[in-house]
Amino acid sequence: MKTYHLSPWARARQERFGLLFYDTRSTTMTFVRSGDRLVAPPFDDRARPLRVVTRSPAEELRVTRVLDGLEAKGLVVAAEPE
């Protein structure tokens, strides 16, 4: 699975339902109902990786689709595993 990092202009906050993304370029917010499957990075982390927790291949596929949508919006950047 790819690794995902927040874009430099994106902020993410953990909520009960999942994550709340804030795009500082356009001041838009994106709500992602991910439960505990996506975990926001700490604000002081320079790399800003998202932690992805999946329990099955089907769940991994659903989360990957969500992350691909966030990447299309420019909120996250994907990197292939090394």
N, C-alpha and C positions, 0 to 999 in steps of 0.2 A: 504494500500500500504506500502511496505517496505520503510525504509529510507536508503539512500546511502551516504557513506562518501568516500572521496579520500583515497587511500592507502597511507602509509607513503612515498613511493618512487614515487608517481605520483604528477604531477602538472597540473593544468587546467587553461586555460586563455579564457576569454570571447571574442568572435569574432562576426562579423556581421552574419555569417552563423550559429553560434552555439558555440560549444566548441572545443578547441584544447587541447588535452591531451599529456603530455610529460612523458615518462617512464624513470626515471633516471637510472634504472638498465641496460637498453639496448640502451638508447638514441633514441628510436623510438617515432614517433609522430602518434597520431590517431586523425583524424578529424571527428567530429560528427555534421551532419547537423540537429541541433535540434532547430534552431531559438531561440526563447525566452522561450522554454519549459524547458530547463535545465540552471541553473544559477550557475556559479562557486562560490565557497566560497572565502572569503577574504583570503589573504596570511597569515594574522596574527591570524586567527581562528584556535585554536588547534584541535577542533573536526572535522573541515573541511567537513561539510555536504553539499551535493549538494541540491539545491532547485529545486523541480520539480513542474512545473505549467502545468496542463492539463485542457482542457475545456470540454471534453466529455469522456465517457467510452472507445470509440474506440481509441481516442488519448492517453489515459492512457495505453491501451494495447500496442500501438506502442512504446511509450516511455519506458515501462517496458521491452520490447524485446531489445531495444537498451542498456538499463542499464544492462540487463543480459549478453549481449555480452561484455560490458566493465568489468563486474565482472569476466567473463571467462578469459579475458586478464590480470586480476590482477590490473586494474586501479582503481576500486572502490570496496568497501566492503559493502554488504547488511546486514541490521539488521531488524529483525521483529519489528513491532511497539509494544510498551509496553502497 
